[in-house]
Amino acid sequence: MSFWHHLPQPIIGLAPMDGVTDIAFRHVIATGACPERSATKSKGRPDVIFTEFTNVHDICQGRVMGWEPLRYTHGQHPIVAQLYGKEPLLFYQAAHVVSELGFDGLDINMGCPSKNVASSGCGAGLIRTPELALDIMAATERGLHDWADGQTLAEAGLKPGIVEKVRMARAAQDHPAPPRAALPLSVKTRLGYDSVIIKEWSACLAQGQPQVISIHGRTLKQMYRGDADWDAIAEAAAQIRQQGILVLGNGDIGSLNECIARILASEVDGILIGRAALGNPWIFHGKDVIREAVRARAQYPVPEPAVSREDRFDMILKHAHTFERFHDVSRFPRMRKHLGWYCSGFPHAAALRADMVKTNNSGDVGQLLREYVSRHVAPDVETLTAAPA
Ligand SMILES: Cc1cc2nc3c(=O)[nH]c(=O)nc-3n(C[C@H](O)[C@H](O)[C@H](O)COP(=O)(O)O)c2cc1C
């Protein structure tokens, strides 16, 4: 029994998003939004968090920037490292690194549709090469188990430079030595390559005995077009669950009521939320409401959480400070998209958004927020005192 089986059900998780779910975003999501304010005070974090995907090649070659997605903080547990690639040996070795870094699970990306990834046979490209997909799963499982049985990274064939890098990564983040237990394997995929073949495809994946299969309800060809097909997810879920594998549905969930309706109709064990969490970490505050409604099989609408402008501003500052805590300030432009996403749903949000996406550091962000308050809220209020995270 892995951590997956100890999570409350239905599981409400944060989907992996390249360029978005970095250590800073995961930190603000994991620590809950705006503890000082009353309206959204309740604790609300996803039950499980995925990293952005990381290339197994980058891990095994020790590319410095390639390792960036594997940084995390203690508060982010349970956290699952997502990997992509197409060489079973590299997955075998990367499984050792992920285990040594103290992650709670390892997920294989078999769903990324981007040209760079899929056309080289990685990500959703693996849907076309089921034998290779199974070889990768088998190699990863072997890596996880060999590590649990005491094999060292050097014995797994990793170069001394990589072994040292792992040691330093653990020391830098103050991660305690993880127990030698095999991490659970999971797979995140799509409905098919250019047509919906999820029943056959998931039957194939089940042979690799993952503990969880997450399904984004689109084919690769669809990219992000059209609606996620939850009927197809439901059909596949009924089949997969018979084999004791948990199923997480994913795609287009934008509100608590949609969560509830999708879970009830598809009977999945949980869901992953992606784009709806952009600029809206508060969406996870509704976890308990979702679970209660699902348990009661409620057909009535539940209230969606209201987020005040004050909470948004606190969060913007907290996220900006958190970004600087984990990244060099020269990389602040990567933070701008988040700032833009937070700026909606209050008066003059568009104008603030336009300014936010030009900021270069948290000081600029604070200045803009102060100007907004003095111009639009209360000229005499001295506010925005959120401390650095
Ligand atoms: C910017 C962005 C980056 C993504 N990166 C990844 C990734 O690294 N790994 C992955 O499995 N899925 C990735 N996805 C797909 C999401 O995890 C999710 O499957 C998809 O967005 C559908 O869910 P949603 O409608 O809740 O956003 C990404 C999606 C977006 C929008």
The ligand as a Gaussian input file, in Angstrom:
#p B3LYP/6-31G(d) Opt

LIG

0 1
 C        1.239000      25.126000     -19.565000
 C        0.949000      23.645000     -19.446000
 C        1.992000      22.769000     -19.216000
 C        1.733000      21.397000     -19.091000
 N        2.771000      20.555000     -18.776000
 C        2.506000      19.241000     -18.524000
 C        3.532000      18.373000     -18.047000
 O        4.684000      18.762000     -17.806000
 N        3.193000      17.071000     -17.835000
 C        1.913000      16.594000     -18.061000
 O        1.664000      15.409000     -17.839000
 N        0.941000      17.407000     -18.476000
 C        1.200000      18.709000     -18.699000
 N        0.177000      19.537000     -19.063000
 C       -1.180000      19.006000     -19.174000
 C       -1.952000      19.183000     -17.861000
 O       -1.364000      18.409000     -16.838000
 C       -3.413000      18.749000     -18.023000
 O       -3.422000      17.411000     -18.438000
 C       -4.165000      19.592000     -19.047000
 O       -3.890000      20.960000     -18.877000
 C       -5.664000      19.365000     -18.938000
 O       -6.126000      19.656000     -17.652000
 P       -6.858000      21.076000     -17.284000
 O       -7.977000      21.255000     -18.262000
 O       -7.280000      20.920000     -15.868000
 O       -5.807000      22.132000     -17.488000
 C        0.417000      20.900000     -19.227000
 C       -0.620000      21.799000     -19.463000
 C       -0.378000      23.151000     -19.569000
 C       -1.529000      24.094000     -19.795000

